[in-house]
Amino acid sequence: MKNPDPISNPTVNAAWAHEQALASARIEGFEPSAEFMKDAAELEAGHISEAEFLARVERRAAAKNAGEAHG
């Protein structure tokens, strides 16, 4: 997707920004989980807020870190 005009179409710009962020993360060696991608799709579709998206990501990270600390 080419870089869209953020003023004329903010929804398309958000999708482009999301694609760019994922590409950058993958370059660094991060492969997003299925849960992350599901939540990202819900965020992009407007089904959840940014705050809810971040809360879900933070809950998963905390659970993973707690499991690593005990395992």
C-alpha positions as CSV (number, residue, x, y, z in Angstrom):
1,M,0.0,0.0,0.0
2,K,1.5,3.4,-0.9
3,N,1.6,6.0,1.8
4,P,-1.9,7.6,1.8
5,D,-2.8,11.2,2.5
6,P,-3.6,11.2,6.2
7,I,-5.9,14.2,5.9
8,S,-8.2,13.0,3.2
9,N,-8.5,9.4,4.5
10,P,-7.4,8.8,8.1
11,T,-8.8,5.2,8.1
12,V,-6.6,4.2,5.2
13,N,-3.7,6.0,6.9
14,A,-4.2,4.0,10.1
15,A,-4.1,0.8,8.1
16,W,-0.9,1.9,6.4
17,A,0.7,2.9,9.7
18,H,-0.2,-0.5,11.1
19,E,1.4,-2.3,8.1
20,Q,4.5,-0.2,8.5
21,A,4.7,-0.9,12.3
22,L,4.4,-4.7,11.7
23,A,7.0,-4.6,8.9
24,S,9.4,-2.8,11.2
25,A,8.8,-5.3,14.1
26,R,9.4,-8.2,11.7
27,I,12.7,-6.7,10.5
28,E,13.7,-6.7,14.2
29,G,12.8,-10.4,14.5
30,F,9.4,-10.1,16.2
31,E,6.7,-12.3,14.9
32,P,3.3,-11.2,16.3
33,S,1.1,-13.9,17.9
34,A,-2.3,-14.9,16.5
35,E,-3.9,-13.2,19.5
36,F,-2.0,-9.9,18.7
37,M,-3.1,-10.0,15.1
38,K,-6.7,-10.8,16.1
39,D,-6.7,-7.8,18.5
40,A,-5.1,-5.6,15.8
41,A,-7.7,-6.5,13.3
42,E,-10.5,-5.7,15.9
43,L,-8.8,-2.3,16.6
44,E,-8.5,-1.5,12.9
45,A,-12.1,-2.4,12.3
46,G,-13.2,-0.2,15.2
47,H,-14.5,-3.0,17.3
48,I,-12.2,-2.1,20.3
49,S,-10.5,1.1,21.4
50,E,-6.8,1.7,21.5
51,A,-7.0,1.6,25.3
52,E,-8.6,-1.9,25.1
53,F,-6.0,-3.1,22.5
54,L,-3.1,-1.9,24.7
55,A,-4.7,-3.5,27.8
56,R,-4.9,-6.8,26.1
57,V,-1.3,-6.6,24.9
58,E,-0.2,-5.7,28.4
59,R,-2.2,-8.5,30.1
60,R,-0.6,-11.1,27.7
61,A,2.9,-9.7,28.3
62,A,2.4,-9.7,32.1
63,A,1.1,-13.3,32.0
64,K,4.0,-14.4,29.9
65,N,6.5,-12.6,32.2
66,A,4.9,-14.1,35.3
67,G,5.1,-17.6,33.7
68,E,8.8,-17.1,32.8
69,A,9.5,-16.0,36.4
70,H,7.9,-19.1,37.9
71,G,9.0,-21.6,35.2
